[in-house]
Amino acid sequence: MVFQDFDQLSERRRLERQQKLRKKIIIGSVSSIAFFVIVGAGVFALVSNHNISSPGSNGGSPSTVSQPVESAKPTSHVARVIKTVCNATTYQDTCQNTLEKGVGKDPSSVQPKDLLKIAIKAADKEIEKVLKKASSFKFDKPREKAAFDDCLELIEDAKEELKHCVDRVGNDIGKLTKNAPDLNNWLSAVMSYQQTCIDGFPEGKLKSDMEKTFKAARELTSNSLAMVSSLASFLKNFSFSGTLNRRLLAEEYNSPSLDKDGLPGWTSHEDRRILKGANQDKPKPHVTVAKDGSGDFKTISEALAAVPAKYEGRYVIFVKQGIYDETVTVTKKMVNITMYGDGSQKTIVTGNKNFADGVQTFRTATFGILMIPLTLCP
């Protein structure tokens, strides 16, 4: 009886082993079939793709179907560059959206300088929108109207600085790092212009509305400023599309901004003579300002207003001894001006404008200079 039960148990185990073996054979067969189907499909796809992107045996031309595949790599590469550049910015989402939109449908030809141009032009376009929107605001108080008038001038200056930035970026990618200091200065000025415009409005709803209006423009300008440093560093270490001469780029980036005389390399011979020769003869003036009426003009402002609009060369103004109670503003249109007097304790300019008297802070400077090519000599 015991042996009979044992025989039955052995038979049952034998049947179970046979059943498991059949399952393994079935699973193995199905897996093998699936494997060969997948491999066959892959080979077919590879051959088909090759036939589409290459001329056929009948002399046909390449199909345009392969073009998206060809543009995938540069698109991916530019996307990585955009992400790297935007990582240095404060407003990263704004940066990426701006650059991706600006790159458009042909990213393969984009270089780092193009990304910076896209960012700067986007800031310029946004500032133009600010001007149009702010013009629709209602200014009920004289101080609000005065603040808006200042904004118009500041926005014009900002747009001019942004144009300088785009021009300075230029087409030579190797000079981008060399021009970085100028770009930093101009973009910083644009940031300052925007904030000065907002600060000119009295506290209240109108000022809050102006802050909201400038929000996008300030973000784009801030991003452009950050991108200058980011791209300068990027270009120092990487070659983009084989267009960089890294040795030359390093030399330009590390070259001193001032020469042995402590002056910029672009300073002309005549300007060097004036700036270096403190004890030499003063340059011959084109006009003289004298409070007592012995000169061409009695005030500095009158002399500046008389500067020829298209004068070529340096225009020299001599201010005689005296105390000139006026506020002087040198605009960007007054280029290449040299102004000197009889000495720091003899020729004195003083003004008495302040915000408490109803004058906008922007207008209270005793001697305001809104330009670069000006030389003041003691």
Secondary structure, DSSP 8 states (H G I E B T S, - for coil): -HHHHHHHHHHHHHHHHHHHHHHHHHHHHHHHHHHHHHHHHHHHHHHHHHHHHS--TT-----GGGHHHHHHHHHHHHHHHHHHHHTTSS-HHHHHHHHHHHHTT-GGG--HHHHHHHHHHHHHHHHHHHHHHHTTS---SHHHHHHHHHHHHHHHHHHHHHHHHHHHH-S-GGGTTTTHHHHHHHHHHHHHHHHHHHHTS-SSHHHHHHHHHHHHHHHHHHHHHHHHHHHHHHHHH--STT---HHHHHHHHHS-SB-TTSSBTT--HHHHHHHH-TTS-----SEEE-TTS-SSBSSHHHHHHTS-TT--S-EEEEE-SEEEES-EEE-TTS-SEEEEES-TTTEEEE----GGGT--GGG--SEEE--SSEEEE-
